[in-house]
């Protein structure tokens, strides 16, 4: 099994963590879609990572799809509940965490542009989406240990990858302020071996 992606991508990290948690051996091929020598579009027509190539040569892309594929094929240790409604609840929380990540990436990329080319209205809109998403995750976890009542799931993995990326790329965001439960969840997740082993590089 081979995973193609960037070490700094939160979506790639989500799949790396899931593979680690499931105990599935894989090789990692670093490919940065922004670079001129990227080969991502050879496997994903959208030119995005992560991309998973299984032993049988089948190719899977987009992190929620890869996560679902891994759950379907390697179900000994589950991260999506068997109950259909609970599974949809977990997938919705995963989508919410991914949406927070997408808003953060949009802000990060916009702020990399020259100041006179930045769109303040666009940044404000993305900041609103990011803040609303984080507030909803804070409200959702409440007194629970993890985001869903059934326990540790792909929703937590997606949230942890997202929050770790915010610390990495938007350190001035101070997302923990006013969100103590979410901050506690992040610390629990960041202490797990699969999160420790997939930390993004100090630079990148």
Residue frames relative to the residue before (quaternion, step in Angstrom):
aa qw qx qy qz dx dy dz
X 1.0000 0.0000 0.0000 0.0000 0.00 0.00 0.00
X 0.0730 -0.8031 0.5911 0.0173 3.57 -0.91 0.93
X 0.1770 -0.7567 0.6226 0.0921 3.52 -1.04 0.89
X 0.1585 -0.7811 0.6008 0.0620 3.54 -0.85 1.03
X 0.4032 0.7136 -0.5031 0.2740 3.56 -0.83 0.95
X 0.5626 -0.5764 0.4787 0.3495 3.50 -1.39 -0.18
X 0.5325 -0.6376 0.4565 0.3186 3.57 -1.04 0.77
X 0.7141 0.4528 -0.2626 0.4649 3.60 1.11 -0.54
X 0.5298 0.6368 -0.4145 0.3769 3.62 1.22 -0.14
X 0.4090 -0.7172 0.5022 0.2572 3.62 -0.77 0.95
X 0.6286 0.5280 -0.3414 0.4577 3.60 1.12 -0.58
X 0.6269 0.4985 -0.3227 0.5043 3.56 1.09 -0.70
X 0.6430 0.5220 -0.3331 0.4506 3.59 0.93 -0.84
X 0.5913 0.5720 -0.3669 0.4343 3.60 1.01 -0.72
X 0.7037 0.4431 -0.2683 0.4864 3.58 0.89 -0.91
X 0.6008 0.5447 -0.3623 0.4595 3.60 1.03 -0.67
X 0.6536 0.5027 -0.3101 0.4732 3.58 0.94 -0.88
X 0.6609 0.5127 -0.3130 0.4499 3.59 0.89 -0.90
X 0.6451 0.5094 -0.3145 0.4747 3.58 0.99 -0.81
X 0.6415 0.5163 -0.3141 0.4726 3.58 1.01 -0.85
X 0.6751 0.5021 -0.2977 0.4510 3.58 0.87 -0.95
X 0.6977 0.4502 -0.2664 0.4893 3.59 1.06 -0.70
X 0.4200 -0.7296 0.4490 0.2994 3.57 1.28 -0.18
X 0.4161 0.7170 -0.4556 0.3242 3.57 1.15 0.63
X 0.3708 -0.7299 0.5243 0.2343 3.62 -0.70 1.01
X 0.1050 0.7836 -0.6058 0.0892 3.56 -1.04 0.78
X 0.3363 -0.6836 0.5971 0.2511 3.52 -1.29 0.39
X 0.2747 -0.7659 0.5624 0.1474 3.54 -1.16 0.61
X 0.1152 -0.7703 0.6256 0.0434 3.54 -0.86 1.04
X 0.2917 -0.7758 0.5323 0.1722 3.56 -0.48 1.17
X 0.1158 0.7623 -0.6254 0.1196 3.54 -0.87 1.03
X 0.1545 -0.7915 0.5888 0.0540 3.55 -0.66 1.15
X 0.3941 -0.7743 0.4370 0.2327 3.61 -0.29 1.21
X 0.6204 0.5554 -0.3503 0.4288 3.60 1.16 -0.48
X 0.6260 0.5745 -0.3384 0.4046 3.60 1.17 -0.49
X 0.6011 -0.5968 0.4004 0.3496 3.55 -1.15 0.66
X 0.7225 0.4411 -0.2500 0.4700 3.61 1.08 -0.65
X 0.3237 0.7680 -0.4994 0.2366 3.61 1.21 0.29
X 0.1993 -0.7672 0.5988 0.1146 3.53 -1.18 0.72
X 0.3046 0.7968 -0.4825 0.1990 3.56 1.29 0.19
X 0.6769 0.5092 -0.3043 0.4358 3.58 0.95 -0.83
X 0.5314 0.6087 -0.4141 0.4190 3.61 1.26 -0.18
X 0.7660 0.3368 -0.1611 0.5233 3.56 1.19 -0.61
X 0.7606 0.1794 -0.0977 0.6162 3.57 1.17 -0.63
X 0.4219 -0.7395 0.4574 0.2568 3.62 -0.49 1.10
X 0.6497 0.5034 -0.3151 0.4746 3.58 1.23 -0.40
X 0.4114 -0.7480 0.4408 0.2775 3.58 1.29 -0.13
X 0.5232 0.6336 -0.4003 0.4058 3.56 1.17 0.59
X 0.2554 -0.7197 0.6208 0.1773 3.54 -1.33 0.41
X 0.5322 -0.0639 -0.8350 -0.1246 1.56 -2.41 0.84
X 0.1755 -0.7252 0.6553 0.1181 3.49 -1.42 0.40
X 0.1331 -0.7876 0.5984 0.0618 3.57 -0.88 0.94
X 0.0979 -0.7637 0.6360 0.0510 3.56 -0.91 0.97
X 0.2703 -0.7974 0.5219 0.1372 3.56 -0.50 1.20
X 0.7286 -0.4501 0.3001 0.4200 3.55 -1.33 0.25
X 0.6971 0.4650 -0.2720 0.4731 3.58 1.09 -0.66
X 0.5978 -0.5974 0.3426 0.4103 3.58 1.33 0.11
X 0.4758 0.6624 -0.4534 0.3597 3.59 1.23 -0.05
X 0.2414 -0.7825 0.5663 0.0928 3.54 -1.03 0.89
X 0.0524 -0.7964 0.6019 -0.0242 3.54 -0.93 1.01
X 0.0252 0.8085 -0.5871 0.0310 3.55 -0.98 0.82
X 0.6790 0.3672 -0.4352 0.4634 3.44 -1.44 0.67
X 0.4927 -0.7355 0.3740 0.2765 3.55 -0.49 1.22
X 0.6477 0.4967 -0.3669 0.4463 3.71 0.87 -0.63
X 0.6370 0.5190 -0.3255 0.4679 3.58 1.07 -0.74
X 0.6441 0.5102 -0.3226 0.4699 3.59 0.93 -0.86
X 0.6414 0.5258 -0.3233 0.4556 3.58 0.95 -0.89
X 0.6748 0.4840 -0.3011 0.4686 3.58 0.91 -0.87
X 0.6243 0.5351 -0.3343 0.4606 3.58 1.02 -0.77
X 0.6707 0.4959 -0.3022 0.4615 3.59 0.88 -0.91
X 0.6327 0.5198 -0.3299 0.4697 3.58 1.06 -0.71
X 0.6735 0.5052 -0.2992 0.4491 3.57 0.98 -0.85
X 0.7520 0.4095 -0.2114 0.4713 3.57 0.95 -0.88
X 0.7862 0.1911 -0.0828 0.5818 3.59 1.07 -0.71
X 0.0870 0.8694 -0.4730 0.1134 3.55 0.47 1.29
X 0.3622 0.7469 -0.4962 0.2544 3.59 1.23 0.16
X 0.7577 0.1376 -0.0855 0.6321 3.56 1.04 -0.78
X 0.1707 -0.8527 0.4915 0.0458 3.54 -0.26 1.31
X 0.1281 -0.7771 0.6123 0.0692 3.54 -1.23 0.69
X 0.6686 0.3102 -0.2858 0.6124 3.54 1.36 0.30
X 0.4701 -0.7079 0.4363 0.2957 3.64 -0.63 1.02
X 0.5420 -0.6122 0.4700 0.3324 3.56 -1.23 0.51
X 0.6037 0.5590 -0.3590 0.4406 3.57 1.04 -0.72
X 0.4939 -0.7120 0.4017 0.2963 3.63 -0.60 1.08
X 0.6770 0.4776 -0.3060 0.4689 3.60 0.91 -0.83
X 0.6398 0.5073 -0.3232 0.4784 3.58 0.98 -0.82
X 0.6271 0.5397 -0.3349 0.4510 3.59 1.04 -0.77
X 0.6566 0.4947 -0.3099 0.4776 3.58 0.97 -0.84
X 0.6205 0.5408 -0.3408 0.4543 3.59 1.02 -0.75
X 0.6638 0.4910 -0.2980 0.4791 3.56 0.95 -0.90
X 0.6670 0.4986 -0.3119 0.4573 3.61 0.91 -0.87
X 0.6219 0.5274 -0.3473 0.4632 3.60 1.08 -0.63
X 0.6475 0.4992 -0.3135 0.4829 3.58 1.01 -0.77
X 0.6023 0.5378 -0.3434 0.4796 3.57 1.10 -0.70
X 0.6616 0.5055 -0.2976 0.4671 3.58 0.95 -0.93
X 0.6298 0.5296 -0.3308 0.4620 3.57 1.05 -0.74
X 0.6618 0.4905 -0.3017 0.4799 3.59 0.92 -0.89
X 0.6435 0.5086 -0.3197 0.4743 3.59 0.99 -0.81
X 0.6372 0.5326 -0.3232 0.4537 3.59 1.05 -0.74
X 0.6013 0.5329 -0.3457 0.4847 3.56 1.09 -0.69
X 0.6447 0.5205 -0.3123 0.4646 3.56 0.97 -0.89
X 0.6653 0.5137 -0.3062 0.4468 3.58 0.87 -0.94
X 0.6456 0.5011 -0.3223 0.4777 3.59 0.99 -0.79
X 0.6451 0.5221 -0.3176 0.4587 3.57 1.00 -0.81
X 0.6473 0.5105 -0.3147 0.4706 3.57 0.98 -0.84
X 0.6313 0.5344 -0.3324 0.4531 3.59 0.98 -0.82
X 0.6481 0.5001 -0.3101 0.4834 3.59 1.01 -0.82
X 0.6549 0.5333 -0.3069 0.4387 3.57 0.88 -0.99
X 0.6996 0.4679 -0.2729 0.4660 3.58 0.85 -0.96
X 0.6441 0.5200 -0.3299 0.4536 3.58 0.98 -0.79
X 0.6926 0.4770 -0.2793 0.4635 3.59 0.99 -0.80
X 0.5801 0.5581 -0.3852 0.4512 3.58 1.27 -0.14
X 0.5625 0.5915 -0.3872 0.4288 3.58 1.24 -0.29
X 0.6426 -0.4859 0.4027 0.4345 3.58 -1.24 0.34
X 0.6167 -0.6011 0.3591 0.3599 3.56 -0.98 0.89
X 0.7003 0.4721 -0.2823 0.4549 3.59 0.93 -0.82
X 0.6738 0.4639 -0.2993 0.4911 3.60 1.28 -0.12
X 0.5203 0.6503 -0.4122 0.3693 3.58 1.26 -0.18
X 0.3175 -0.7307 0.5789 0.1738 3.53 -1.19 0.69
X 0.3028 -0.7918 0.4975 0.1840 3.64 -0.14 1.23
X 0.6314 0.5443 -0.3372 0.4375 3.57 1.03 -0.73
X 0.6339 0.5233 -0.3125 0.4761 3.56 1.06 -0.78
X 0.6508 0.5082 -0.3137 0.4688 3.57 0.94 -0.90
X 0.6519 0.5217 -0.3159 0.4506 3.60 0.92 -0.89
X 0.6491 0.5158 -0.3196 0.4587 3.57 0.97 -0.84
X 0.6741 0.4822 -0.2973 0.4739 3.59 0.92 -0.87
X 0.6189 0.5368 -0.3410 0.4610 3.59 1.06 -0.71
X 0.6322 0.5302 -0.3230 0.4635 3.57 1.08 -0.73
X 0.6506 0.5056 -0.3073 0.4761 3.57 0.96 -0.87
X 0.6536 0.5189 -0.3073 0.4574 3.56 0.94 -0.92
X 0.6833 0.4913 -0.2853 0.4586 3.57 0.85 -0.99
X 0.6568 0.5060 -0.3116 0.4642 3.59 0.94 -0.87
X 0.6497 0.5216 -0.3152 0.4543 3.55 1.00 -0.81
X 0.6643 0.4935 -0.3009 0.4739 3.57 0.94 -0.88
X 0.6369 0.5250 -0.3288 0.4590 3.59 0.99 -0.81
X 0.6566 0.5041 -0.3131 0.4655 3.58 1.01 -0.78
X 0.6302 0.5102 -0.3351 0.4799 3.60 1.02 -0.70
X 0.6250 0.5340 -0.3274 0.4659 3.59 1.04 -0.79
X 0.6774 0.4815 -0.2855 0.4773 3.57 0.93 -0.92
X 0.6499 0.5463 -0.3176 0.4222 3.57 0.99 -0.85
X 0.7057 0.4728 -0.3008 0.4336 3.57 0.79 -0.91
X 0.0836 -0.8456 0.5252 0.0458 3.60 1.05 -0.63
X 0.7960 -0.2366 0.2106 0.5157 3.56 -0.71 -1.12
X 0.4593 0.6949 -0.4477 0.3252 3.61 1.25 0.08
X 0.5281 -0.5873 0.5026 0.3516 3.52 -1.33 0.24
X 0.7877 0.1190 -0.0463 0.6026 3.56 1.09 -0.83
X 0.7219 -0.4965 0.2729 0.3974 3.57 -1.26 0.32
X 0.7754 0.2574 -0.1558 0.5551 3.59 1.03 -0.70
X 0.6185 -0.5910 0.3810 0.3508 3.52 -1.10 0.76
X 0.6465 0.5363 -0.3235 0.4357 3.61 1.12 -0.57
X 0.6358 -0.5587 0.3243 0.4223 3.61 1.25 -0.08
X 0.8232 -0.2580 0.1959 0.4663 3.52 -1.40 -0.27
X 0.0864 0.8170 -0.5546 0.1324 3.56 -0.65 1.13
X 0.7182 -0.4061 0.3329 0.4566 3.54 -1.35 -0.06
X 0.5572 0.5911 -0.3933 0.4306 3.61 1.18 -0.42
X 0.6674 0.4816 -0.2956 0.4850 3.58 0.97 -0.84
X 0.6281 0.5296 -0.3357 0.4608 3.57 1.02 -0.79
X 0.6600 0.4962 -0.3031 0.4757 3.59 0.94 -0.88
X 0.6601 0.5029 -0.3091 0.4646 3.58 0.96 -0.86
X 0.6635 0.5075 -0.3101 0.4539 3.58 0.92 -0.87
X 0.6434 0.5089 -0.3198 0.4742 3.57 1.00 -0.80
X 0.6471 0.5242 -0.3087 0.4595 3.55 1.05 -0.80
X 0.6984 0.4694 -0.2728 0.4664 3.57 0.82 -1.00
X 0.6244 0.5257 -0.3359 0.4701 3.57 1.06 -0.67
X 0.6454 0.5092 -0.3192 0.4716 3.56 1.05 -0.78
X 0.6213 0.5335 -0.3473 0.4569 3.61 0.99 -0.75
X 0.6390 0.5094 -0.3246 0.4763 3.60 1.00 -0.79
X 0.6891 0.5117 -0.2642 0.4399 3.55 1.01 -0.91
X 0.8196 0.2871 -0.1124 0.4829 3.57 0.78 -1.06
X 0.7817 0.1978 -0.1119 0.5807 3.61 1.13 -0.58
X 0.0053 -0.8648 0.5020 0.0022 3.61 0.71 1.04
X 0.6585 0.5172 -0.3179 0.4448 3.60 1.15 -0.45
X 0.4590 0.7258 -0.4253 0.2857 3.57 1.27 -0.08
X 0.1544 -0.8214 0.5288 0.1476 3.61 1.11 -0.70
X 0.1131 0.8465 -0.5122 0.0913 3.57 0.93 0.92
X 0.5924 0.5981 -0.3713 0.3916 3.62 1.15 -0.43
X 0.5531 0.6301 -0.3973 0.3730 3.59 1.13 -0.55
X 0.8328 0.1357 -0.1413 0.5178 3.55 -0.77 1.11
X 0.7154 0.3758 -0.2457 0.5354 3.60 1.26 0.11
X 0.0119 -0.8631 0.5049 0.0023 3.62 0.67 1.05
X 0.6514 0.5155 -0.3323 0.4466 3.61 0.98 -0.77
X 0.6542 0.5001 -0.3102 0.4750 3.56 0.99 -0.81
X 0.6255 0.5291 -0.3301 0.4689 3.57 1.06 -0.73
X 0.6387 0.5141 -0.3221 0.4733 3.60 1.03 -0.78
X 0.6258 0.5259 -0.3356 0.4681 3.58 1.01 -0.80
X 0.6454 0.5322 -0.3226 0.4430 3.57 0.90 -0.93
X 0.6758 0.4926 -0.3050 0.4557 3.58 0.87 -0.87
X 0.6196 0.5261 -0.3438 0.4702 3.60 1.05 -0.72
X 0.6842 0.4873 -0.2845 0.4621 3.55 0.92 -0.96
X 0.6742 0.5203 -0.3039 0.4270 3.59 0.85 -0.98
X 0.6517 0.5193 -0.3126 0.4560 3.60 1.19 -0.49
X 0.5453 0.6309 -0.3966 0.3838 3.60 1.24 -0.30
X 0.6127 -0.5937 0.3755 0.3620 3.61 -1.01 0.76
X 0.6674 0.5113 -0.3146 0.4406 3.61 0.92 -0.84
X 0.6484 0.4750 -0.3150 0.5048 3.57 1.13 -0.55
X 0.6305 0.5444 -0.3314 0.4430 3.57 1.01 -0.79
X 0.7240 0.4610 -0.2480 0.4493 3.57 0.91 -0.95
X 0.7269 0.4051 -0.2384 0.5008 3.60 1.23 -0.27
X 0.2596 0.7773 -0.5291 0.2202 3.57 1.18 0.44
X 0.4638 -0.6627 0.4939 0.3191 3.62 -0.93 0.78
X 0.6084 -0.5611 0.4012 0.3924 3.60 -1.13 0.51
X 0.6371 -0.5540 0.3723 0.3855 3.57 -1.16 0.57
X 0.7695 0.1468 -0.1036 0.6128 3.56 1.15 -0.57
X 0.3804 0.7240 -0.5139 0.2588 3.54 -1.10 0.57
